Amino acid sequence: MTEENRKKIISNDYINLFIEPNVFNEQYAESVGGVINSINDRDAVIYIPIDKAKENPIDNRYPVLPRLFGLLDLTNLEAMNVDKIQNIPNFALKGQGVLLGFIDTGIEYTNPIFQYNDQTTRIVSIWDQTIENMDASKDIFYYGTEYTRNQIDLALKSEDPHSIVPSTDEQGHGTRIAALAGGSDIGTFRGVAPYAEYIIVKLKPAKTTMKHIYPTPEDTLSYQEDDIMFGIQYLFNTARKLNRPIAICVAVGTNQGSHDGLSTLCRMLSDLSIRQGVAIIVAAGQENLAGHHYFFAEKNGGSTEYKKSVFLKIAENEKNFSIEIWGKSPAHYFVGISSPTGDRLDIIPAGIDRVVKKFYFENTTVIIEYYNVEPHTGDPLILICFDNPAPGRWSIDVYGTGDYMSSGFHIWIPMSGFLKESTQISSSSEFTEFEEKNPETTLTSPSDALLPITVTAYDHRNEGIYMFAGRGYTRNNMVKPDLAAPGVSIYCPTTFGETFKSGTSLAAAETTGIAAMVLEWGIIRKEYPFMTGIDVKQFLIDGVYRSHEIKYPNAEWGYGILDIYETFLKVRKK
């Protein structure tokens, strides 16, 4: 790839779109002044100049635009019975021979927790997507910079390591979760799988171009779906080159998309979960009490038409944002909108795919896009974009037509961190009670993916669910989350010291270490040599702890609480 084309990949003057590599070719890309970058045999990204895109970039292109993802949060080994397994003679599973893969904010590789006793690194490689490199090879998809084990070891011997390997973790999130999964036994801390090694992808922040397409505050840390997918493919490819099993932790999420496991990223994660030696673990997110989801189902069996009013409270100084309304085929849906001053956009007639309304008293422009058949799901989708949103209570009237069995709809607004805390959606115009917030179906994507292991968080000190953790099920009623792991007030090493943190990312990180233990037993020790990610998930579900007072599976706990000792007790009985 030429240097000019490499620049197109990272340039804010180019828009990113998903394509099928077998449908579009380089000749087509050249005709529009763009370039194609393949992720795998099924997925690719084309980069097209903005000045050749349509005036409204969202128009007719939502299904092929990469979504924007954010970090999902700002232990106990005994609770998961890790020590009980690792203290058994001749059975001490600590991740030997297994790789831990992270796509996140990077890693502070100089921390001794990621080193062996001889002060050499436990990191196989780092692909830092943020460091420009016009000589980037196909192995790293022609952008970013890769640092090998030898380079990292050389840096660790230097008085100024970052002058040799300048990659670091400014946020601390990636360092934190990597340490929990497999940090070395140092002082008072030890990760779950301290003998495993790491492959790290540091994600580059989303282009300003994409933040304009999906109205997102400029200061919000967000990542593009395509960069995440390139990162996951890099982890998989590197593990295959080394012929070693890998447990991959995904601790980013979004409220965008269909929430039924059918997005481009979700399909990729499910595809990899059926591959030998690959386990994918995804955090459930923290959207339970955020007030960012609403669900309605028509309950009158004979009804074929209805109107439901939903209220959107917009905070002061809120930035531009968009919301998504997902219906169920073959029903049809239309909307009307009322502003805080009573200005009204009436129901849009059938046959009109896009409408722009200027609310003059509010100085707010609202753009509505209709997709009667969204390509990935076949279901109806309505996008509503607020440009310069005025504060106050907005009313959204949703009109549904169709049979009773398929007339419900879901609404999602952007996840926490992408909006001000008091911007919420509710069936009540008062916004005063938690009961008005829909806690169900609040898992962030891609934790709705079918085959990966979706992990929620609980407090191991009192065995209570983490109150902010997203709940299942998915929009199509698939059971998610799969299980729960400790995630409240967990002691974590960070880039700058130690701290206590809470969140489903921490629970997912610990489960990634547990998955490495299972992969070591199955593949490295040849007890189950053809083990896939689905097998790992089933082994873990077989061993979960369940309370006699709770019915399982359920939307909060999934199938129960992770217990690796019980997993291997079940294996022994079999």
C-alpha positions, 0 to 999 in steps of 0.5 A: 500500500502506498504512503498516500493510501496509508494516510487516507486510513487515518485522515479526518478528511475520509469517511470509513464505511464497512463493505464486503471485500468480494463485492467492491474492489480496488478499481471501484475505490480508485474511482471514488478517490478512496482505498480498501482495507480488508479485515478478514475474508468477509469484512473490509473498510473503504475510506472515501473523501468527505467531499465526495460523500453526500451532504448528509453522511448518515442518509442511507448509510447507517448500516455500513457506518462503524458505530462508536464505542466507549469504555465501560467503567471509570476481587477476589480470587477467593470468591471465584475459587481460583486459589483452590484450583491453583493450590492443588499439586500437579494441577496449578493452572496459571495460564502457562502457554496461553495468551491474554488479548486486550483491545483497550487504552493500551498498557503501561509496559514498564510496570513490573506486574507485566514482567518476569522475575528477570525483568524481561517482559511478558508482553509478546507485542503491542500494536499501538494504533495511535502512533503514525507509521507510514511504513506500517505493514499488512500485518497491522493493516497499514496503520499504527506501530507494532512493538515486539517483545525484543523492542520492549525488553530493550526499552526496559533496560533503558533509563528512558524506556519510552524513548524506545517504545513510546506506547503507554496508557494515558487513561489507565483502563487497559493497564487495570484490566490487563493486570486483573487478568494476569498480573504477576505475583508482586507484593499484595497483588496477583492476577488470575493467570500470572503465567500467561503472556499478553498481546496488546492493542491500543485503540486510536480515538475515533475520527472527528469525522465519525463524531460529526456523523454520530453527534458526539461531544468532542471531549468524549473518549470514543473508539470506532467499530472498524478499529476494534475489529482490526484489533481483534483480527490482529490478536487472532492472527498473532495467536495463530502465528505463535500456535497458542490459545488466546483469551480475548477481553472486550471491555468497550461498548455502545448503545448503538445498534440492534442489541440482538447480536447481529451487528458487524462486530458481534458477528465477528466475535461469534465467528471467532468463538467457534475457532479452536483455542479462542475464547472471547469475554465481553463486559455487560456495561453499566447502563442499568440505572442510566435511564437510556433505554425504553421498551413498550409492548402492546398488550391488547390482543386485538389491537393493530394500531397504537400511539405511545408517548415517550419523554426525553429530558435533555440537560442544559448544555447538552451536545448533539446526539442521536437516538434509535428506535427499533421495532419488530418486523412486519410492523411499521412505525412512525413518529411525531415530536413535540418541543418544550415550547409546544412546537410540533412535528406531526407524524411523517406520512408513509413513503418519506424516508427522511425529514428535517424539522427546525424548531425555531423557538428552541433553535434546534434542528431534528433529523429523522431517518426511516429504515423500514428494513434494516439490512442486518436484522430485517427490522424497522429502525428510526434514527432521530438526530438532535442538532443543538438540542435545547434543554427541557422535556421533549415528547416523542410519539411513536405510532405502531401498525401491525399485529399484536405479536410484533408491535413492540419497540425499543428506544436507546439513547447514547450510553453513559459518558456520551451524554450528561447524566441528567439526559434521560428517556422515560414513559413519565413526564416527571422523571422522578422515580427509578421505576420509570427507567427501563432496566431490562435490555440494558446490556451494551453491544457487543455483550449481546453477541450470541456466542462469546461469554458475556460477564456481569458484575456482583459484590463478592462481599455480600453476594449482591448484584452490582446495581449499575450493571446492564441487564439482559436479555437481548432484543430478541430474548436471547439469554445474556449475560452468561454469568457473574464475576466479582466487580465491586470495590476490586483492588487494582494496580493502575498506571499511577499506583493502586486503587479500588474500582468497580465495574463489569470491565473488571469482572470481564477481565477476571473471567478472561484470566479464568478462561486462560486457565481452562484453555491451559487445561484443555489445549496446553495440557491436551485434556481437551485439545480441540477446545473452542470458545463455546466449550470454555463458556459451557465449562464455566456455566456448568460450574456456576454457583446458584442461589436456591432463592433465584430462578436461573437463567435470569436477566441479572445473573445469567446462569449464576456466579463463576466458580472455577473449582466447581467447574473442574469438580464437574469435569472430574465427575464426567 
